[in-house]
Amino acid sequence: MRTEIAEQFFRIAWYGMLGLCFAPGLIGAVLGANEARIRPWSKNPYFWEYKGEPVLLIGGSDEDNLFNHPEIGNKGLEGHLDLLVSVGGNYVRNVMSSRDEGNLWPFAMDEATGLYDLERMNKGYWQRFEDFLTWTGERDIFVQIEVFDRFDYAQNNWKNNPFNPVNNVNYTLEETGLPEVIPGHPGQRQNPFFRSVPNLENNTALLPWQEAFVDEMLSHSLPHGHILYCISNETNESEEWGAYWARYIRNAGKKEGVEVHVTEMWDTWDVRNPMHDRTLNHPELYTFIDISQNNHNDGQAHWNNAQYVRDRIRGNPCPINNVKMYGGISHGGGLDEGLRRLWRNLMAGMASARFHRPGPVTNAGPMYGAGLGEAGRAYIRSARYFMKEMGWPYIEPDLSFVALAKDHSLAVHTEKSHVVYTRNNEGEARIYLDGRKVAEMTVGGDLSNWDSGMALGLAGELNGERSWRGIFHEVAIYDQALDAETIAAHFQDGMAGQGEGIQAYYRFDLKEGAVVPDISGKTPALHLQIANMDAADWSAEGLRVRDAVRIASEGPAERLSQAIQASNALTLEVWITPAEAIQSGPARIVTISADPSRRNITLGQSEDAYVVRLRSTATSDNGIPCLQTLAHSQASIAAMRSPERDWAAIFVSHGELLDIDTSPFKDGLKAQWFDPRTMAWSEAAPLDTGHYRPPSREDWILVLR
């Protein structure tokens, strides 16, 4: 517990920072009314306003905990901020983190013992923070703070963290229950640090010190009107954790007479996952939304998810932020896809968009995101110019008048569908859709590297990620490749699970129970268990999966995997009805896998394409390269228009053809292409078919006005 001396210290820090003598409740009066602070725009709460004017937050930076990198780049932190402003940027992320080389921790260390004293603050750390807040305020750069980053509280970072009991003089392992070592990824939730609040474990030996840290942070940040607050970085902890700190920060603001805005960032990529309900359903607590993890999703699903959230809060709108847009080798599908996310987010009516930090940069590109690199700067400049040119904030996201012109017979559709994947022992792989071969490739090597310890699952990975929604009618898996004639016959018969070689077979006409029996006749049978019947229900058609749910074998699918290994061939056959024509992840329909990055085989839905990832000695553990039904399934569109329908703007990726219905718009609109890389304009004209073809296979924006 904090001592009386410590309490006095924190009061002094609160009211005496920078030599100013703020009395309680006077910060708002000294710094002006809340109208001068960032807050939801009174005319359209989907966007922010600052000093009475609407403001669009666009940014990028090369670090996430910027304040703790005073020497960043060639010109230091102020130079980095100036570079952002020079290209039209005004938005950065700031994690209160100390895990990088050269970073300072918030608490003072006794040099003699090497232990931290949580009663004494590290003046260097907090001076860096104060300087950062001052410099960003001077430049009208908006800062989204993340108070707790789970990566600081696990693995090697926890070993050095002052909150680790072995690193401070204030409490012990026994008093707090905190472990000395956290071996796992923070997503495994091994650290009770995040369960200290009263509605969880009420850890009174730890919570006052956490509050002391937050108090000190707020003593610096509350006087500034350009700050937003996010409790955690991509958390999957209990909702009580975020709720406690959201109330704590908002109450601190009320005490000082200032309006503050708070959110929480959830870990799951799926915005329809109930985890996101914790913010979406509680506008009284969280005054804006952050959907940064949606920026792991690619293509059309990325846009669709943003629109889902926007529509979800239509009755009580608030700003929707994206403080992290991934786009690197290991996160987010590469740099090009990361750049596309900027345009999709802005045209989707998002309130903010920031490129995630690059991390290590190789010849293949950045590891995590565009940051404030050359491409990031070009796109920030381009986006700022374009959105102003098109009259932001008076925009309406709208895809109702435009579509990609492609062969929709090869795409996922929301009717009952027969999907079959075969791979023979010579490596020839094919996908059949409704009895017709629609894709093929050679998957070299053999299946000797299959892992017989992996379980069989439906409708998502076994850890609940990459969930798929729709109806299962039949699933059959064989240890041989069915030929085209047999597959066509199965389609005509409307049945699967016929013929030799069947190793697992499921029919979903039971209409009750939490067990889906394997009726292949093979032993041991590979029955599937439905973990949560609230997320799935039996209907006259089959098993309808409505939300993320584990449907899997209780143990490894050892017999099945070994049979396929021995034959070096297989068929995966399903009758399904997708709930949506666009699902992402890819969303797992049927999978034999360990986690999102290790599998034997997966049939999934990627955007509007079916995709199969097969592990062999010639592919990766993730089954890459894969086979899919549409060659350009990642192509995507985003569109916005004026409320008066006197202009429209359409972003299209991969140079795909656009099919546009101009009838809802005013007559006489002229078409132009806008190059988001160079900001150059060029004339546009429809083809004889009426479609618009972009000038190249790159990403373009078509403007009608």
Buried (B, 14 or more C-beta within 10 A) or exposed (E): EBEEEBBEBBEEBBBEBEEEEBEEEEBBEEBEEBEBBBBBBEEBBBBBBBEEEBBBBBBBBBBBBBBBBBEBBEEEBBEBBBBBBEBBBBBBBBBBBBBEEEBBBBBBBEEEEEBBBBBBBBEBBBBBBBBBBEBBBEBEBBBBBBBBBBBBBBBEBBEEBBBBBEBBBBBEEEBBBBBEEBEEEBBEBBBBBBBBBEEBBEBEBBBBBBBBBBBBBBBBBBBBBBBBBBBBBBBBBBBBBBBBBBEBBBEBBEBBBBBBBBBBBBBBBBBBBBBBEBBBEBBEBBBBBBBBBBBBBBBBBBBBBBBBBBEBBEEEBBBBBBBBBBBBBEBBBBBBBBBBBBBBBBBBBBBBBBBBBBBEBEEEBBBBBBBBBEBBBBBBBBBBBBBEBBBBBEBBBBBEBBBBBBEEEBBBBEEBBBBBBBBBEEBBBBBBBBBBBBBEBEBEBBBEBBBBEBBBBBBBBBEBBBBBBBBBBBBBBBBBBBEBEBBBBBBEEEBBBBBEBBBBBBBBEEEEEEEBBBBBEBEEBBBBEBBEEEBBEBEEBBBBBBBBBBBBBEEBBBBBBBBBBEBBBBBBBBBBBBBBBBBBBBBBBBBBBBEBEBBBBBBBBBBBBBBBBBBBEBBBBBBEEBBBBBEBBBBBBBBBBBEEBBBBBBBBBBBBBBBBEBEEBEEEBEBBBBBBEEBEEEEBEEEEEEBBBBEEEBBBBBBBB
